[in-house]
Amino acid sequence: MMEIFMPDLINGALKYYPSRYELVRVAAIRTSSLMRGDPPLISKKEAAGHKSTIISLIEIKEGLWKIKE
């Protein structure tokens, strides 16, 4: 399981969504899709042992998932 430091994760994701409220909204959408069964966009090794909320923030931070507007 990959070590996660939440402030780094959140601050990294904020470069794509400068508003914390927008980040929460986008992360909630991705978390819902992960919980419905969509596969993670990160490697299985990175995703192992993490909840879907953390996986969604990692994907956003790495620029792998963005909401279509």
C-alpha positions in Angstrom: 0.0 0.0 0.0 1.3 3.4 -1.0 1.9 5.9 1.8 -0.5 8.9 1.5 0.0 12.3 3.0 -3.3 14.0 2.7 -2.2 17.7 2.5 0.1 16.8 -0.4 -2.7 14.9 -2.1 -5.2 17.7 -1.7 -2.8 20.5 -2.6 -1.7 18.6 -5.7 -5.3 18.2 -6.8 -6.0 21.9 -6.2 -3.7 22.8 -9.1 -6.4 21.4 -11.4 -9.4 22.8 -9.4 -8.4 25.9 -7.5 -11.6 26.0 -5.6 -11.8 23.5 -2.7 -15.6 23.3 -3.2 -15.1 22.4 -6.9 -12.5 19.8 -6.0 -14.9 18.2 -3.5 -17.7 18.1 -6.1 -15.4 16.6 -8.8 -13.9 14.1 -6.4 -17.4 13.0 -5.3 -18.4 12.4 -8.9 -15.3 10.2 -9.5 -15.8 8.4 -6.2 -19.3 7.5 -7.1 -18.2 6.1 -10.5 -15.5 4.0 -8.7 -18.1 2.7 -6.3 -20.3 1.8 -9.2 -17.6 -0.4 -10.6 -15.5 1.7 -12.9 -11.8 0.6 -12.9 -9.2 2.9 -11.3 -7.0 4.8 -13.7 -4.0 4.3 -11.5 -2.1 1.0 -11.2 -3.6 -1.8 -9.1 -0.5 -1.6 -6.9 -1.2 2.1 -6.1 -4.9 1.5 -5.6 -4.4 -1.5 -3.3 -5.8 -1.0 0.2 -7.2 2.5 -0.5 -10.8 3.6 -0.4 -12.4 5.0 -3.5 -12.2 8.6 -2.1 -8.4 8.4 -1.9 -8.1 6.8 -5.3 -10.2 9.6 -6.9 -8.0 12.2 -5.3 -4.9 10.5 -6.5 -6.3 10.3 -10.1 -7.2 14.0 -10.0 -3.8 15.0 -8.6 -2.0 13.0 -11.3 -4.2 14.6 -14.0 -5.7 11.3 -15.0 -9.3 12.3 -14.5 -11.1 15.6 -15.2 -14.7 16.4 -15.4 -16.1 17.2 -18.8 -17.7 20.7 -18.8 
